[in-house]
Amino acid sequence: MNAPRPWSPVALVLALSLGCTATRGGVGLRADGTPKPEDCPEEALQAMRLLRLNVGDGSWAELDINQDDVRSITLYDGPVESTLIDHMRPLEASTRLYGRVWTGGPQVVVRYYEAQPPDGGDKIPICAVARLSKGQLRKKPESKPGTAILEFSKAAVEIVDSFR
């Protein structure tokens, strides 16, 4: 008689992700309009541990799936759907990332709370941020309130254990 198969890390993550929400709208703001620090939810920390996604793991992503591969994009305050360009093991290229954008400060802030595999499977809770060095997430001067016009449509996405 065969012994029962242990749960795979992916199955455990999917079980943990039930009831997960796409974004967290209740984040407080600093005086300059940027979001205050925020803890990574325990279910996301557990999911990332099971998937062996470590702080600093990263990939490239299109910031807004509706404005991919263009020279200049406009991001708006609120929800955003991005897509991985390269894999971030075990997340494959074209994994969707769901998060939130804040445009109040001198540069845009993007926090990701969920990933959805390209096969359309269940969303997985994560904590990740969009990053570019040399001020490349800085808003262009012509950005209006509630928007951020950026020079590039792509950014690095990195796993974090809290949002600072």
C-alpha positions in Angstrom: 0.0 0.0 0.0 1.3 3.4 -0.9 1.9 6.0 1.8 -0.2 9.2 1.3 1.6 11.9 -0.6 2.7 14.9 1.4 1.3 18.3 0.4 3.4 20.1 -2.2 4.6 23.6 -1.4 2.3 24.9 -4.3 -0.7 23.1 -2.9 0.0 24.6 0.6 0.3 28.1 -0.9 -2.9 27.7 -2.7 -4.7 26.6 0.5 -3.2 29.6 2.3 -4.3 32.0 -0.4 -8.0 31.3 -0.1 -9.7 34.5 1.0 -6.8 36.7 0.1 -7.6 40.2 -1.0 -6.0 41.9 -4.0 -4.9 45.1 -2.4 -4.8 46.8 0.9 -6.5 50.2 0.8 -6.2 51.2 4.4 -2.5 52.2 4.4 -1.8 55.5 6.1 -0.1 58.3 4.2 2.9 60.4 5.2 2.7 64.2 4.8 4.2 64.0 1.2 1.5 61.5 0.1 3.7 58.4 0.2 2.4 55.4 2.0 3.5 54.7 5.6 5.4 51.5 6.5 3.2 48.4 6.4 3.8 44.8 7.7 3.7 42.0 5.3 0.7 39.8 6.2 1.5 36.5 7.9 -0.2 34.5 5.1 2.1 36.2 2.5 5.2 35.5 4.6 4.2 31.8 4.9 3.5 31.5 1.2 6.8 33.1 0.3 8.6 30.7 2.7 6.9 27.7 1.1 7.8 28.9 -2.4 11.3 29.8 -1.3 10.9 33.4 -2.4 13.5 35.3 -0.3 13.9 39.0 0.5 15.8 40.5 -2.5 14.7 37.9 -5.0 13.6 39.8 -8.1 12.7 40.0 -11.7 11.7 42.6 -14.3 8.1 43.5 -14.8 5.8 45.7 -17.0 4.4 48.1 -14.5 0.9 48.3 -16.1 -0.2 45.5 -18.3 -2.4 47.9 -20.3 0.6 50.1 -21.2 3.3 47.5 -21.9 6.5 48.1 -23.8 6.0 51.9 -24.3 8.5 54.6 -23.7 6.4 56.8 -21.3 3.5 55.6 -19.2 1.0 57.2 -16.8 0.2 55.4 -13.5 -2.8 56.4 -11.4 -3.4 56.2 -7.7 -5.0 52.9 -6.9 -5.0 49.3 -8.1 -2.5 48.1 -10.7 -2.0 44.9 -12.6 1.6 44.2 -13.7 3.2 41.2 -15.4 6.6 39.6 -14.9 8.9 39.8 -17.9 11.4 37.2 -16.6 10.9 34.4 -14.1 11.3 34.9 -10.4 11.6 31.2 -9.3 9.2 29.6 -8.8 7.0 32.4 -10.5 7.2 32.1 -14.2 7.5 34.9 -16.8 4.0 36.4 -17.5 2.9 35.8 -13.9 0.4 38.6 -13.1 1.2 40.8 -10.1 -1.6 42.7 -8.3 -0.9 45.7 -6.2 -1.4 49.3 -5.5 0.2 52.6 -6.7 0.7 55.8 -4.8 1.6 58.9 -6.7 1.6 61.5 -3.9 5.4 61.9 -3.4 8.2 62.8 -5.7 8.4 59.3 -7.1 5.7 56.6 -7.6 5.4 53.8 -5.0 4.2 50.4 -6.1 3.5 47.6 -3.7 2.4 44.1 -4.7 0.2 41.9 -2.6 -0.6 39.0 -4.9 0.8 36.9 -7.8 -1.3 34.8 -10.2 0.4 32.1 -12.3 0.0 32.4 -16.1 -2.0 29.2 -16.1 -4.8 31.1 -14.4 -4.4 29.3 -11.0 -5.3 30.8 -7.7 -3.7 34.0 -6.6 -0.8 33.7 -4.2 -0.2 36.2 -1.4 3.2 37.9 -1.7 4.9 41.1 -0.6 7.0 42.8 -3.3 7.8 46.3 -4.5 8.7 48.0 -7.8 12.2 49.5 -7.8 14.5 51.4 -10.2 17.8 53.0 -9.2 18.9 56.5 -10.2 15.5 58.0 -9.6 13.9 56.3 -12.6 10.6 56.0 -10.8 10.6 59.7 -10.3 7.5 61.4 -11.7 7.9 63.7 -14.7 7.1 67.4 -13.9 4.0 67.4 -16.0 2.4 64.7 -13.8 -1.0 66.0 -12.5 -2.3 65.2 -9.0 -3.3 61.5 -8.7 -1.0 60.5 -11.6 2.6 59.7 -12.2 4.1 60.0 -15.7 7.2 57.8 -15.9 9.8 57.6 -18.5 9.8 53.8 -18.6 7.1 51.1 -18.6 9.4 48.5 -16.9 10.9 48.2 -13.4 12.6 45.7 -11.2 10.3 43.9 -8.7 11.8 42.6 -5.5 10.4 40.4 -2.7 10.3 42.2 0.7 9.3 41.1 4.2 7.7 44.4 5.0 6.9 47.7 3.3 9.0 50.7 4.4 
